[in-house]
Amino acid sequence: MSEEARLPPAVQERLLRLQQLQETLQTVLAQKQQLDLELLEIDRALSELEKVSDDAVIYKSIGSLLIRTDKAKVTSELAERKELATMRVSVLTKQEERLRSQIKELQEKLQKDLRPLSST
């Protein structure tokens, strides 16, 4: 008989929940990493824009096209994207903390659940 089949249903449910929480945490961490890269790219673009004059010819990429635009418009769009990405990182950070707390709590419960089983 397999080890999992001998576990009480409540313990099996906790193990499943723990696995789901860990998968969700991995997804959140991947999203957060993607946003961090986006923020880095935005900061780099804003830094380069500061170096050029206000009347410089600027192009922005839209799909496979480069469209001519003005510095103020691009700077404004980048600042807006940066603000949105920063807010999303903040939300994901709170979600990450909540998930880590839930995982820790569930791991502690599982350790208590499994202690009596290991002594038999």
Secondary structure, DSSP 8 states (H G I E B T S, - for coil): --HHHHS-HHHHHHHHHHHHHHHHHHHHHHHHHHHHHHHHHHHHHHHHHHHS-TT--EEEEETTEEEEE-HHHHHHHHHHHHHHHHHHHHHHHHHHHHHHHHHHHHHHHHHHHHHHHHT-
